[in-house]
Amino acid sequence: MLRLCSRPTQTTLASRSYQKLHPRFYSPSMSLKRKDPPTSSTTDDAKKPKKNADLTSFFGPPKAKPATNGASLPSSTNGNGAGVDPVPVKFDKDKWAAGLNEEQRKLLKLEIDTLDASWLAQLKDEVTSREFLDLKRFLQKEIDSKQKIYPPLEDVYSWSRHCPLHKVRVVILGQDPYHGHNQAHGLCFSVRPPTPAPPSLKNIYTAIKKEYPGFNPPPKNGGLLTPWADQGVLLLNTCLTVRAGEANSHSKRGWERFTQKVIDTVVKLRTRGVVFLAWGSPAQKRCEKITGARHLVLKSVHPSPLSAHKGFFECGHFRKTNDWLQSRYGAEGVIDWDLTHPKPIKGPEPDVQEPVKVTDSQEKTADEDGPVTELPERKDGVAIVEQEEFDGEDDEDAIAALEDVARSEAAAEAGGKGAS
């Protein structure tokens, strides 16, 4: 009679496998049979691994890794209900750039080399958009036709390097860059030494002095605002480039869309709160979608000499800004508006080994490495005359102010004729 053998169980097979693999640690007395479940309290039951549990139950859940695609980590709130700043995460710029096609890498060389990584991580989709690439093609045509462009190329994104995204606490919005010799360097309202402060900036100094009697402007009537930018004041123009001597020559070419994206990024990610100083109707239009209690928008007329007398000197924006920042960030979060100790302008990133170019094929010119030392000349050989009063600055507000003056004069003249 045949003897029926019972089929080995999974437990028996596991025991034999373990004996073969680990003979030193195995003894016949060992058993891998499942023990009867304990009959203790429900508290002990809760400590047991769940039935059919995987390795997670033994080692614990894996630790979450921060995203490396440039997105900020989620923010929380502090005791006052205000958002806590998101922690900046590393952005692999080289890996991102390697994924671009050849034309994109050429057109976006300036952004790759000089736009701070904290901003590029958030704006990478925008700079590869059709509209932005068209803007860069336009700028390349300007360069190819020997047009002089301000600010110098390496300074177009200096605002991003002085004020990384995770440090922004205040945003001051400008319009067109200064279009004269040795003026614009990538920060709105700011000019390089030894260029004197332009009229609007002088009016800004006057307003600060009224609020902070101890305020001191830069020596020698200077206009360098890098100390503000280094403290977290984003000094952003609507357009980031201009043709020498021709105000608004690069407007409506794509910069407006890009800088609006910069503003929107600040609104979205700086959850702890930012103060927006919107001086003049163009700047106010940029901020009209900023609502709610997270951010503060302060509005006033533009500090241009044609409109400042209509309330800018009395706006109180600088003290209001610091009062609000102190409520959100504490005493260490306020801005020191004093400018008596300007800091040096930061250059391109240290890993840039060559002068910054818009494309690899662009020929190097002597004044790309820093401020120009001679007045540029147009193609017809006529030198561009440096404008003492910064013609073209604050053009939109200046035009609006001139129209108001013209209407007032016309009304006064009509009234005089009626009286006669």
C-alpha positions as CSV (number, residue, x, y, z in Angstrom):
1,M,0.0,0.0,0.0
2,L,1.2,3.4,-1.0
3,R,1.9,5.8,1.8
4,L,0.4,9.3,1.2
5,C,2.8,12.0,2.2
6,S,1.5,15.3,3.3
7,R,2.6,18.3,1.2
8,P,5.2,20.5,2.9
9,T,3.7,23.7,4.1
10,Q,5.1,27.2,3.4
11,T,6.4,27.4,6.9
12,T,8.3,24.1,6.5
13,L,9.8,25.2,3.2
14,A,10.8,28.5,4.7
15,S,12.5,26.6,7.6
16,R,14.5,24.4,5.3
17,S,15.6,27.4,3.2
18,Y,16.7,29.3,6.2
19,Q,18.7,26.2,7.4
20,K,20.5,26.0,4.1
21,L,21.3,29.7,4.0
22,H,22.2,30.2,7.6
23,P,23.4,26.8,9.1
24,R,25.4,28.5,11.9
25,F,22.3,30.2,13.3
26,Y,19.9,27.3,13.0
27,S,19.1,24.6,15.6
28,P,16.5,21.9,15.4
29,S,14.7,23.4,18.3
30,M,14.0,26.5,16.3
31,S,10.5,26.7,14.8
32,L,9.0,29.1,12.3
33,K,5.5,28.0,13.1
34,R,3.1,30.9,13.8
35,K,2.3,31.3,17.4
36,D,-1.2,31.5,18.7
37,P,-2.4,35.1,18.8
38,P,-2.1,36.6,22.2
39,T,-5.2,37.2,24.2
40,S,-4.0,40.4,25.8
41,S,-5.8,43.8,25.7
42,T,-6.5,45.7,22.6
43,T,-3.5,48.0,23.4
44,D,-1.2,45.1,22.8
45,D,-3.1,44.2,19.6
46,A,-2.5,47.6,18.3
47,K,1.2,47.2,18.6
48,K,1.2,44.1,16.3
49,P,2.0,44.4,12.7
50,K,-1.0,44.2,10.5
51,K,-1.7,40.9,8.8
52,N,0.1,40.7,5.4
53,A,2.1,43.8,6.3
54,D,5.1,44.6,4.1
55,L,8.6,45.9,5.0
56,T,7.1,49.3,5.9
57,S,5.7,47.8,9.1
58,F,9.2,46.8,10.2
59,F,11.4,49.6,9.1
60,G,8.8,52.4,9.3
61,P,7.5,54.6,6.5
62,P,10.1,56.1,4.2
63,K,11.1,59.7,4.9
64,A,9.7,62.2,2.4
65,K,12.3,63.8,0.1
66,P,12.0,67.4,-0.9
67,A,11.1,68.1,-4.5
68,T,14.1,69.1,-6.7
69,N,12.1,70.6,-9.5
70,G,12.4,74.1,-8.2
71,A,9.1,74.2,-6.4
72,S,9.0,75.6,-2.9
73,L,8.2,73.3,0.0
74,P,4.8,73.7,1.5
75,S,4.6,76.5,4.1
76,S,3.0,76.4,7.5
77,T,1.8,79.2,9.8
78,N,3.3,80.8,12.8
79,G,1.5,81.6,16.0
80,N,0.1,84.8,14.6
81,G,-1.5,83.0,11.6
82,A,0.9,84.5,9.2
83,G,2.6,82.2,6.7
84,V,6.1,80.9,7.3
85,D,8.5,81.4,4.5
86,P,8.9,78.3,2.3
87,V,12.4,76.8,2.4
88,P,14.3,77.3,-0.8
89,V,15.1,74.0,-2.6
90,K,18.0,73.2,-4.9
91,F,17.3,73.7,-8.6
92,D,19.5,71.7,-11.0
93,K,20.1,74.4,-13.5
94,D,22.6,72.4,-15.5
95,K,20.2,69.4,-15.9
96,W,17.4,71.8,-16.9
97,A,19.6,73.5,-19.5
98,A,20.8,70.2,-20.9
99,G,17.2,69.4,-21.7
100,L,16.8,72.5,-24.0
101,N,17.2,72.3,-27.7
102,E,20.1,74.1,-29.4
103,E,18.2,77.2,-30.3
104,Q,16.7,77.6,-26.8
105,R,20.2,77.3,-25.2
106,K,21.5,80.0,-27.4
107,L,18.6,82.3,-26.9
108,L,18.4,81.7,-23.1
109,K,22.2,81.9,-22.4
110,L,21.7,85.2,-20.5
111,E,19.0,83.7,-18.3
112,I,21.0,80.5,-17.7
113,D,24.1,82.5,-16.8
114,T,22.7,85.4,-14.8
115,L,19.1,84.8,-13.6
116,D,19.3,83.7,-10.0
117,A,18.4,80.0,-9.6
118,S,15.7,80.8,-7.0
119,W,13.9,82.7,-9.8
120,L,14.8,80.5,-12.7
121,A,13.3,77.5,-10.8
122,Q,9.9,79.1,-10.9
123,L,10.2,80.9,-14.2
124,K,11.7,78.1,-16.3
125,D,8.4,77.4,-18.1
126,E,7.9,81.0,-18.8
127,V,11.3,81.6,-20.4
128,T,10.8,78.6,-22.7
129,S,7.4,79.9,-23.8
130,R,6.9,81.0,-27.4
131,E,6.3,84.7,-26.3
132,F,9.6,84.9,-24.3
133,L,11.6,83.2,-27.1
134,D,10.2,85.7,-29.5
135,L,11.4,88.5,-27.2
136,K,14.9,87.1,-27.1
137,R,14.9,86.9,-30.9
138,F,14.0,90.5,-31.0
139,L,16.8,91.4,-28.7
140,Q,19.2,89.4,-30.8
141,K,18.2,91.4,-33.8
142,E,18.8,94.6,-31.9
143,I,22.3,93.4,-31.0
144,D,23.0,92.2,-34.6
145,S,22.0,95.6,-35.9
146,K,24.6,97.3,-33.5
147,Q,21.9,99.0,-31.4
148,K,23.1,100.0,-27.9
149,I,21.1,98.3,-25.2
150,Y,20.7,99.4,-21.6
151,P,21.4,98.1,-19.0
152,P,24.6,96.2,-19.8
153,L,23.6,92.7,-20.5
154,E,25.1,91.2,-17.4
155,D,22.9,93.6,-15.3
156,V,19.5,92.9,-16.9
157,Y,18.8,90.4,-14.1
158,S,20.8,91.9,-11.3
159,W,17.5,92.4,-9.4
160,S,17.3,88.6,-9.1
161,R,20.8,88.1,-7.7
162,H,20.6,91.0,-5.2
163,C,17.1,89.8,-4.1
164,P,16.5,86.0,-4.3
165,L,12.9,84.9,-4.3
166,H,13.0,83.5,-0.8
167,K,14.2,86.9,0.6
168,V,11.6,89.2,-1.0
169,R,9.7,91.3,1.6
170,V,9.1,94.5,-0.4
171,V,8.4,95.1,-4.1
172,I,8.9,98.5,-5.7
173,L,7.7,98.7,-9.3
174,G,9.3,100.9,-11.9
175,Q,8.6,101.3,-15.6
176,D,11.2,101.7,-18.3
177,P,15.0,101.4,-17.6
178,Y,17.0,104.6,-17.8
179,H,18.2,104.9,-21.4
180,G,21.3,107.1,-20.8
181,H,25.0,106.5,-20.3
182,N,26.0,104.8,-17.0
183,Q,22.5,105.0,-15.6
184,A,20.5,101.7,-15.6
185,H,22.0,98.6,-14.0
186,G,18.9,96.4,-13.5
187,L,17.3,97.9,-10.4
188,C,14.4,100.3,-10.8
189,F,15.1,104.0,-9.8
190,S,18.7,103.1,-9.0
191,V,21.8,104.5,-10.9
192,R,25.5,103.6,-10.8
193,P,28.0,106.0,-9.2
194,P,29.1,108.6,-10.1
195,T,25.8,109.3,-11.9
196,P,23.7,111.6,-9.6
197,A,20.3,110.6,-8.4
198,P,17.6,111.3,-11.0
199,P,14.6,113.6,-10.1
200,S,12.2,110.9,-9.1
201,L,14.8,109.3,-6.7
202,K,15.5,112.7,-5.2
203,N,11.8,113.0,-4.4
204,I,11.9,109.5,-2.9
205,Y,14.7,110.7,-0.6
206,T,12.6,113.7,0.4
207,A,9.7,111.5,1.3
208,I,11.8,109.2,3.4
209,K,13.4,112.2,5.2
210,K,10.0,113.4,6.3
211,E,9.2,110.0,7.8
212,Y,12.7,109.3,9.2
213,P,14.5,112.6,10.0
214,G,17.8,110.6,10.5
215,F,17.8,109.2,7.0
216,N,20.9,109.8,4.9
217,P,21.0,109.5,1.1
218,P,24.2,108.2,-0.6
219,P,27.1,110.6,-0.6
220,K,27.8,112.9,-3.5
221,N,24.2,113.0,-4.5
222,G,24.4,109.3,-5.5
223,G,21.6,107.0,-6.5
224,L,22.8,103.5,-5.8
225,L,20.0,101.4,-4.2
226,T,21.7,98.1,-3.8
227,P,21.5,98.3,0.0
228,W,17.8,98.1,-0.3
229,A,17.9,95.2,-2.7
230,D,20.3,93.3,-0.5
231,Q,17.7,93.5,2.4
232,G,14.9,92.0,0.4
233,V,13.5,94.9,-1.6
234,L,12.8,93.8,-5.1
235,L,13.4,96.7,-7.4
236,L,11.6,95.6,-10.6
237,N,11.0,97.5,-13.8
238,T,8.2,96.7,-16.1
239,C,10.6,96.4,-19.1
240,L,14.0,95.1,-18.4
241,T,15.8,96.6,-21.5
242,V,15.7,99.7,-23.6
243,R,17.5,101.0,-26.7
244,A,20.0,103.8,-25.9
245,G,18.4,107.2,-26.1
246,E,14.9,105.9,-27.0
247,A,12.5,105.6,-24.1
248,N,10.0,102.7,-24.3
249,S,11.7,101.3,-27.3
250,H,11.5,97.7,-26.0
251,S,8.0,98.0,-24.6
252,K,5.2,95.6,-25.7
253,R,7.8,93.1,-26.9
254,G,7.3,90.6,-24.1
255,W,9.0,92.0,-21.0
256,E,5.6,93.1,-19.6
257,R,4.3,89.5,-19.6
258,F,7.6,88.2,-18.0
259,T,7.7,90.8,-15.2
260,Q,4.0,90.2,-14.5
261,K,4.9,86.5,-14.0
262,V,7.6,87.6,-11.6
263,I,5.0,89.6,-9.6
264,D,2.6,86.7,-9.7
265,T,5.3,84.3,-8.4
266,V,6.0,86.6,-5.4
267,V,2.2,86.8,-4.6
268,K,1.9,83.0,-4.8
269,L,5.0,81.8,-3.0
270,R,5.8,84.5,-0.4
271,T,3.1,83.4,1.9
272,R,4.4,85.2,4.9
273,G,3.5,88.5,3.3
274,V,5.1,91.2,1.0
275,V,4.5,94.9,0.8
276,F,4.0,96.2,-2.8
277,L,4.7,99.9,-3.3
278,A,2.6,100.9,-6.4
279,W,3.5,104.4,-7.4
280,G,1.6,105.7,-10.4
281,S,-1.2,104.2,-12.4
282,P,0.9,101.8,-14.4
283,A,2.3,100.2,-11.2
284,Q,-1.1,100.1,-9.7
285,K,-2.5,98.2,-12.6
286,R,0.1,95.6,-12.1
287,C,-1.1,95.1,-8.5
288,E,-4.9,95.2,-9.1
289,K,-5.3,91.4,-8.7
290,I,-3.5,91.3,-5.4
291,T,-6.3,90.9,-2.8
292,G,-6.8,89.5,0.6
293,A,-4.9,90.0,3.8
294,R,-1.8,88.1,3.0
295,H,0.0,91.0,1.2
296,L,-0.1,94.8,1.6
297,V,-0.5,97.1,-1.4
298,L,0.3,100.8,-0.8
299,K,-0.7,103.1,-3.6
300,S,0.4,106.7,-4.4
301,V,1.1,109.0,-7.3
302,H,4.4,108.6,-8.9
303,P,7.5,110.4,-7.4
304,S,8.1,112.1,-10.8
305,P,8.5,115.9,-10.4
306,L,5.3,116.2,-12.5
307,S,3.2,114.3,-10.1
308,A,4.9,114.0,-6.7
309,H,3.3,117.2,-5.4
310,K,-0.1,115.5,-5.6
311,G,0.5,113.5,-2.5
312,F,3.7,111.4,-2.8
313,F,5.6,113.4,-0.2
314,E,2.8,112.8,2.4
315,C,2.1,109.1,1.5
316,G,4.0,107.7,4.5
317,H,4.8,104.5,2.7
318,F,8.2,103.9,4.2
319,R,7.1,103.9,7.8
320,K,3.9,102.0,6.9
321,T,6.0,99.4,5.2
322,N,8.2,98.8,8.3
323,D,5.2,98.8,10.7
324,W,3.6,96.1,8.6
325,L,6.8,94.1,8.2
326,Q,7.5,94.2,11.9
327,S,4.0,92.7,12.6
328,R,4.8,89.8,10.2
329,Y,8.6,89.3,10.6
330,G,9.5,90.9,13.9
331,A,12.0,93.6,14.5
332,E,14.6,92.0,12.3
333,G,12.3,92.1,9.3
334,V,12.1,95.9,8.9
335,I,14.0,97.7,6.1
336,D,16.9,100.1,6.9
337,W,16.2,102.8,4.3
338,D,19.5,104.6,5.1
339,L,21.9,104.6,2.1
340,T,25.1,106.0,3.5
341,H,26.9,102.6,3.2
342,P,26.3,101.3,-0.3
343,K,27.4,97.7,-1.0
344,P,29.2,96.7,-4.1
345,I,27.1,95.6,-7.1
346,K,27.1,91.8,-7.4
347,G,28.3,90.5,-10.7
348,P,27.4,87.3,-12.6
349,E,27.5,84.0,-10.8
350,P,31.1,82.9,-10.1
351,D,30.9,79.9,-12.4
352,V,30.4,82.1,-15.5
353,Q,33.8,81.8,-17.3
354,E,33.1,84.3,-20.1
355,P,31.4,87.6,-20.7
356,V,27.7,87.2,-20.7
357,K,26.1,87.1,-24.2
358,V,22.6,86.8,-25.4
359,T,23.8,84.0,-27.7
360,D,27.0,82.0,-28.2
361,S,27.5,83.7,-31.6
362,Q,27.3,87.3,-30.3
363,E,30.6,89.1,-30.6
364,K,32.0,90.5,-27.4
365,T,32.1,94.3,-27.1
366,A,34.3,96.2,-24.7
367,D,31.5,97.6,-22.6
368,E,29.8,94.3,-21.8
369,D,32.0,93.7,-18.8
370,G,30.8,96.7,-16.9
371,P,29.7,100.3,-17.1
372,V,30.5,102.1,-20.4
373,T,33.1,104.8,-20.3
374,E,32.2,106.7,-23.5
375,L,28.9,108.0,-24.8
376,P,27.6,105.5,-27.4
377,E,27.1,106.6,-31.0
378,R,24.2,105.9,-33.3
379,K,24.8,104.3,-36.7
380,D,24.9,107.7,-38.4
381,G,27.8,108.7,-36.2
382,V,25.9,111.3,-34.1
383,A,26.7,111.0,-30.4
384,I,23.8,110.5,-28.0
385,V,23.8,113.4,-25.7
386,E,23.5,112.6,-22.0
387,Q,20.3,114.0,-20.6
388,E,20.8,115.8,-17.3
389,E,17.1,115.6,-16.4
390,F,16.8,111.9,-17.5
391,D,14.5,112.6,-20.4
392,G,12.0,109.8,-20.9
393,E,12.0,108.6,-17.3
394,D,8.5,108.0,-15.9
395,D,7.1,108.7,-19.3
396,E,3.6,107.4,-18.8
397,D,3.1,109.4,-15.6
398,A,4.8,112.4,-17.1
399,I,2.5,112.4,-20.1
400,A,-0.6,112.0,-17.8
401,A,0.7,114.9,-15.6
402,L,1.3,117.1,-18.7
403,E,-2.2,116.3,-19.9
404,D,-3.6,117.4,-16.6
405,V,-1.6,120.7,-16.7
406,A,-2.8,121.3,-20.3
407,R,-6.5,120.7,-19.3
408,S,-6.1,123.0,-16.3
409,E,-4.6,125.8,-18.5
410,A,-7.3,125.4,-21.1
411,A,-10.0,125.6,-18.5
412,A,-8.4,128.7,-17.0
413,E,-8.0,130.3,-20.4
414,A,-11.6,129.5,-21.2
415,G,-12.8,131.0,-17.9
416,G,-10.7,134.2,-18.5
417,K,-12.3,134.7,-21.9
418,G,-15.8,134.2,-20.4
419,A,-15.1,136.8,-17.8
420,S,-14.0,139.4,-20.4
